């Protein structure tokens, strides 16, 4: 009778019964006997993580006495906008295209008979020159290379100037409301004011969208990522205790399991569980492992950042790290939207000179954007585990 496949979970698995149920479902789908290895009670204390996450308050206009308004996102958003160099010549060329097009376009129906006589009084070259003078003083527009936004800025600016045309056509003052002895100064002042108005609107829109996006990211991805980091920190400090828990579960099945090449174990592991499995299989006194399937795991990433020790040498960048015979076969699955999943084949090579098998898992829209926990219910993952543990070739990726 074959020994069971031992399943080691990753981060944020605090409920033993829930994890056992997930393993039972996976075992049925894979067609192999499985034993859950639960170590979540040794992980990070995550019940109060939400207290450390910033919150997004929507009721800006209904603050209580003494409350401070929620800070805007100007600094992080501005940093993001500054991530790439912006070509000011190209920016202004897009604005210019829109200004000239707006001035030369036919009147809208509601404007007929009002602007024809005055349109020629606005010089596009003059307007562009004044825009160029004021452009560096904008806070948001000068940091965008979005063609649509730049052209809308040019169109809106020109429409605003046209709205200042006096339909009675006061030729002595360019027909601009408010008059003045210096026509050029008047146009320059209008361009600067309207450009500043448009800049404030653009900034308010960017910050509003940014605030909501930040809130959505924190709400959906923040807790999962934070719990991941918490358990990683705990594992780094209490590795021996977690390894002992794995060893205890193996001993409960049979004390000889994994202690020599005569009776190696088979392991399926998710996320940080894959790191645990690789650490144990490559330790100075290793857990002999016949077949390992990891999914959504970070063993290669951790070793590149901070060599794991044991029988592993550091990764030098040109040659993969040689794995000992105590880790005989390794199949690693990763989902393209899972930011916590990493490849293994470039960092490691097995004892026979072959690379671990990296298999992509097709993304399913039903899993949403946070896919790190989706592997458990994906038929392809169960199929690969079943095939590998029966020592067949892995199924072809969908």
HUHUBEL-V617138 format. One record per pair of residues at least 24 apart in sequence whose C-alpha atoms are under 10 Angstrom apart, sorted by the first residue. I is the first residue (numbers start at 1). J is the second residue. Records with the same first field share a line. If there is no record, write none. Layout:
I=J, J
This chain:
2=32, 33, 266, 390
3=32, 33, 34, 35, 253, 254, 257, 263, 264, 265, 266
4=32, 33, 34, 35, 36, 250, 253, 265, 266, 267, 389
5=32, 33, 34, 35, 36, 265, 266, 267, 268, 291, 292, 385, 386, 389
6=33, 34, 35, 36, 37, 246, 249, 250, 265, 266, 267, 268, 269, 292
7=34, 35, 36, 37, 38, 246, 266, 267, 268, 269, 270, 273, 274, 277, 292, 293, 294
8=35, 36, 37, 38, 39, 246, 267, 268, 269, 270, 271, 272, 273, 274, 275, 276, 277, 294
9=36, 37, 38, 39, 40, 268, 269, 270, 271, 272, 273, 274, 276
10=38, 39, 40, 43, 228, 231, 232, 269, 270, 271, 272, 273, 274, 275, 276, 295, 296, 297, 372, 373
11=39, 40, 43, 44, 224, 225, 226, 227, 228, 229, 230, 231, 232, 235, 270, 271, 272, 273, 373
12=40, 41, 43, 44, 45, 46, 223, 224, 225, 226, 227, 228, 229, 230, 231, 272
13=38, 39, 40, 41, 43, 227, 231
14=38, 39, 40, 41, 42, 43, 44, 45, 46
15=39, 40, 41
16=40, 41
22=376, 377
23=376
25=376, 377, 382
26=375, 376, 377, 378, 379, 381, 382, 383, 385, 386
27=382, 385, 386
28=382, 386
29=377, 378, 379, 380, 381, 382, 383, 385, 386
30=379, 380, 381, 382, 383, 384, 385, 386, 387, 388, 389, 390
31=382, 383, 385, 386, 387, 389, 390
32=382, 385, 386, 387, 389, 390
33=386, 389
34=266, 267, 268
35=249, 250, 253, 267, 268
36=246, 249, 268
37=245, 246, 247, 248, 249, 250, 267, 269, 273
38=242, 245, 246, 249, 273
39=241, 242, 243, 244, 245, 246, 273
40=231, 242
41=242
42=231, 234, 235, 238, 239, 241, 242, 245
43=227, 228, 230, 231, 232, 233, 234, 235, 238, 242
44=227, 228, 229, 230, 231, 232, 233, 234, 235
45=227, 230, 231, 234
46=223, 226, 227, 228, 230, 231
47=227
49=222, 223, 226, 227, 230
50=218, 219, 222, 223, 226
52=226
53=215, 218, 219, 222, 223, 226
54=214, 215, 218, 219, 222
55=211, 214, 215, 218, 219
56=211, 212, 214, 215, 216, 218, 219
57=211, 212, 215
58=211, 212
71=211
72=204, 207, 208, 210, 211
73=203, 204, 206, 207, 208, 209, 210, 211, 214
74=139, 140, 203, 204, 206, 207, 210, 211
75=207
76=207, 210
77=140, 203, 206, 207, 210, 211
78=139, 140, 143, 203, 206, 207
80=143
81=140, 142, 143, 144, 145
82=143, 144
83=143
84=143, 144, 145
85=143, 144, 145
86=142, 143, 144, 145
87=142, 143, 144, 145
88=132, 135, 136, 142, 143, 144, 145
89=132
90=145, 147, 150
91=135, 141, 142, 143, 144, 145, 146, 147, 149, 150, 151
92=128, 129, 131, 132, 135, 142, 145, 150, 151, 154
93=128, 147, 150, 151, 154
94=145, 146, 147, 148, 149, 150, 151, 152, 153, 154
95=128, 131, 132, 147, 148, 149, 150, 151, 152, 153, 154, 155, 157, 158
96=124, 125, 127, 128, 129, 131, 132, 150, 151, 153, 154, 155
97=124, 128, 150, 151, 154, 155
98=148, 150, 151, 152, 153, 154, 155, 156, 157, 158
99=124, 125, 127, 128, 151, 152, 153, 154, 155, 156, 157, 158, 159
100=124, 125, 127, 128, 154, 155, 158
101=151, 154, 155, 158
102=154, 155, 156, 157, 158, 159, 162
103=155, 158, 159, 162
111=163
113=167
114=162, 163, 165, 166, 167, 168, 169
115=162, 163, 165, 166, 167, 168, 169
116=167
117=165, 167, 168, 169
118=162, 165, 166, 167, 168, 169, 170, 171, 174, 175, 176
119=161, 162, 165
121=162, 165, 169, 171, 174, 175, 176
122=158, 161, 162, 165, 174, 175, 187
123=187
124=158
126=184, 187, 188
127=154, 157, 158, 161, 184, 187, 188, 190, 191
128=154, 191
129=188, 191
130=184, 185, 187, 188, 189, 190, 191, 192
131=157, 188, 191, 192, 194, 195
132=192
133=188, 191, 192
134=188, 189, 191, 192, 193, 195, 196
135=192, 195, 196, 199
137=192, 195, 196, 199
138=192, 195, 196, 197, 198, 199, 200, 203
139=196, 199, 200, 202, 203
140=196, 198, 199, 200, 201, 202, 203, 204, 206
141=195, 196, 198, 199, 200, 201, 202, 203
142=199
149=202
152=198
153=194, 195, 198, 199, 202
154=195, 198
156=194, 195, 198
157=190, 191, 192, 193, 194, 195, 197, 198
158=191, 194
160=190, 191, 194, 195
161=187, 190, 191, 194
164=190
217=370
220=369, 370
221=369, 370, 371
224=370, 372, 373
225=339, 340, 370, 372
228=271, 272, 340
231=272
232=272, 275
235=272, 275, 276
239=276, 279, 280
240=280
242=276
243=276, 277, 279, 280, 287
246=276, 277, 280
247=280, 287
257=287, 288, 289
258=286, 287, 288, 289, 290, 326
259=285, 286, 287, 288, 289, 326
260=285, 286, 287, 288, 289, 326
261=287, 288, 289, 290, 325, 326, 327, 328
262=288
263=288, 289, 290
264=288, 289, 290, 291, 326, 327, 328
265=289, 290, 291, 292, 327
266=290, 291, 292, 293, 329, 388, 389
267=291, 292, 293, 294, 330, 385, 389
268=292, 293, 294, 295, 330, 331, 332, 385, 388, 389
269=293, 294, 295, 296, 297, 332
270=294, 295, 296, 297, 298, 332, 333, 341, 372, 373, 375, 376
271=295, 296, 297, 298, 299, 340, 341, 342, 372, 373
272=296, 297, 298, 299, 340, 341
273=297, 298, 299
274=298, 299, 300, 332
275=299, 300, 301, 302, 303, 308
277=327
278=308, 323, 326, 327, 330
279=303, 308, 309, 310, 311, 312
280=310, 326, 327
281=310, 311, 323, 324, 325, 326, 327, 328
282=308, 309, 310, 311, 312, 323, 324, 325, 326, 327
283=308, 309, 310, 311, 312, 324, 326
284=309, 310, 311, 312
285=310, 311, 326
286=310, 311, 324, 325, 326, 327
287=326, 327
288=324, 325, 326, 327, 328
289=325, 326, 327, 328, 329, 330
290=325, 326, 327, 328, 329, 330, 389, 391
291=326, 327, 328, 329, 330, 331, 385, 388, 389, 390, 391
292=327, 328, 329, 330, 331, 332, 356, 385, 388, 389
293=329, 330, 331, 332, 333, 356, 357, 358, 381, 384, 385, 386, 388, 389
294=330, 331, 332, 333, 334, 341, 344, 358, 381, 385
295=331, 332, 333, 334, 335, 341, 342, 343, 358, 359, 360, 361, 372, 373, 375, 376, 381, 385
296=332, 333, 334, 335, 336, 338, 339, 340, 341, 342, 343, 361, 371, 372, 373, 374, 375
297=332, 333, 334, 338, 340, 341, 342, 343, 344, 372
298=332, 334, 340, 341, 342, 343, 344
299=332, 341, 342, 343, 344, 347, 348
300=341, 342, 343, 344, 345, 346, 347, 348
301=340, 341, 342, 343, 344, 347
302=342
303=347, 348
304=347
312=348
314=347
315=347, 348
316=347
317=346, 347
318=346, 347
319=346, 347, 348, 349
320=344, 345, 346, 347, 348, 349, 350, 353, 355
321=345, 346, 347, 348, 349, 350, 351
322=347, 348, 349, 350, 351, 352, 353, 354, 355
323=348, 349, 350, 351, 352, 353, 355, 356
324=349, 350, 351, 352
325=350, 351, 352
326=350, 351
327=351
328=352, 356
329=354, 355, 356, 357, 388, 391
330=355, 356, 357, 358, 388
331=355, 356, 357, 358, 359, 384, 385, 388, 394
332=356, 357, 358, 359, 360, 384
333=357, 358, 359, 360, 361, 375, 380, 381, 384, 385, 397
334=358, 359, 360, 361, 362, 363, 372, 375, 381
335=359, 360, 361, 362, 363, 364, 371, 372, 374, 375
336=360, 361, 362, 363, 371
337=361, 362, 363, 368, 369, 370, 371, 372
338=363, 369, 370, 371, 372, 373, 374
339=370, 371, 372
340=371, 372
341=371, 372
357=394
359=384, 394, 395, 396, 397
360=396, 397, 398
361=397, 398
362=397, 398
363=398
